[in-house]
Amino acid sequence: MTKPRILVLFDIDGTLLHTLGAGIRGMNRAFGRLHGRPDALDGVPVAGRTDRSIVTDGFRRIGIEPDADRIQALRDVYVGEIPDELIRVNGTAIGVLPGVERMIDELERSPDVAIGLLTGNFEVVAGIKLDHYGLGRRFVFGGYGDHHFDRRDLLPMAIARARAAGIDASDSRVVLVGDTPLDVDCAHAHGAVAVAVATGNYSIAQLEATGADLVVETLEDARATAEILRASPAGRSPDSD
């Protein structure tokens, strides 16, 4: 079993990819098909939140009890909508954000590093988005937003999934790369390093105010990779108790 010194977890939307809101449009279309309310998510905050929490708020906004069966049914219809939404923004959306592929390439060259995901997306939707932009093969494990409302719960999930994929991260220093204050909060709640990138909805100043360990404009900034590669173990990882 591989034992990396550093475990790097990437958020997707606003960090790896920019899809011009394809996900939320796909969710709203699913609400429209199932419940006649294609506006269910209008005004619902989404940045940094899990899909389960977003969908739950959408149901409550339109006066429907968000039980497990309804959430699963909504997710299943959403899965059918998201590919068309991604196709619609081809040539318009940025897609893979600046510096992402180069950073992944550099991290993959280091024998001390393992990379994965920490994303609020439903797992199958995360795969569809990454595959659409050619990044799917780069990630074999992650923490996803299918069953959790709180983003903090995704980090222990990602570590457990790493172990299931043959990566023993029990003594690894964890670095979380994301674009929202909730990414920074998740990292610091578990004693991880937070690298924040201003390619989403938050400015450099707003991200600096969160206390992130490093804030960069884009992942083209070489300081981001350097911060990750110099991270060192600092005690046990969050799931080692």
Secondary structure as GFF3:
##gff-version 3
##sequence-region A 1 241
A	DSSP	beta_strand	6	10	.	.	.	ID=ss1
A	DSSP	beta_strand	17	18	.	.	.	ID=ss2
A	DSSP	alpha_helix	22	35	.	.	.	ID=ss3
A	DSSP	alpha_helix	51	61	.	.	.	ID=ss4
A	DSSP	alpha_helix	68	88	.	.	.	ID=ss5
A	DSSP	beta_strand	95	96	.	.	.	ID=ss6
A	DSSP	alpha_helix	100	108	.	.	.	ID=ss7
A	DSSP	beta_strand	113	118	.	.	.	ID=ss8
A	DSSP	alpha_helix	123	132	.	.	.	ID=ss9
A	DSSP	three_ten_helix	136	138	.	.	.	ID=ss10
A	DSSP	beta_strand	142	143	.	.	.	ID=ss11
A	DSSP	three_ten_helix	151	153	.	.	.	ID=ss12
A	DSSP	alpha_helix	154	164	.	.	.	ID=ss13
A	DSSP	beta_strand	173	178	.	.	.	ID=ss14
A	DSSP	alpha_helix	181	189	.	.	.	ID=ss15
A	DSSP	beta_strand	193	197	.	.	.	ID=ss16
A	DSSP	alpha_helix	204	208	.	.	.	ID=ss17
A	DSSP	beta_strand	214	216	.	.	.	ID=ss18
A	DSSP	alpha_helix	222	229	.	.	.	ID=ss19
###
